Amino acid sequence: MGTFCNGIIVGLVAVTANCDNVEPWAAVPIGLIAATMYSFGVKFIHKIHVDDPVEASPLHFSG
């Protein structure tokens, strides 16, 4: 459940940085791309054994 919520947060972070220039329909692909990048980032962090219990590092890097 925590990873799901972090995926939502990273999508919001990616869209709010440029919300004045993005059409509403374009916010969906931006959020999906950011959430996908977050998912790969979490897998990478686990693969290299980084101690990040709340998975904040991939959230900040992909957002």
N, C-alpha and C positions, 0 to 999 in steps of 0.2 A: 504494500500500500504506500509506503514511503517513497519508493521509486516512481510510482505513478504520480504522486503529488509533486515530486521534484520535476518530472517531465512537464507537468502543467506550468510550474513556475518558470522553467527555462523557456518555454514557448512564450510566456508573457514577457519575460525579460528581453527576448529577441525582438518582439514586436514593439514594445514601448520605447525602445531607443530611437526609433524613426517613425513614430505613430503619426506625425503630422504630414509625412510624405507617402504613406502607404494607404492604398485603397483597402476597404474592408475585405474584399475577396482575396487580396494578396496576403492578408495576415494569416490565413489558414496555411498556405504552403510554407511561409516563413516559420511558423510555429512547428509544423511537422518536420521540417528540415532540422530545426534546433533540437527537437525532441529526439530525432534519430541520432544526431551527433552526440547528444547526452547519453543515449543508450550505449553507443560504441565507446564513449569515454568511461562509463562505469565498468564495462567489460575490461577495458585496458587497465584501469586503476586496480581492479581485482587481479588481473594477470601479473602485474609487476609488484603485487603485494604491498601497496601503499595503505597505511593505516588511516582510513578516512571513513569513520562509521556513519556519518550523515551524508556522505557522497557530495560534499560541497565543492570539491575541486572540479569535477567534470561539469557541475552546474555553472560555475563561474566561467570556465573556459569555453563552453559551448553556447552560453547565452550572450 
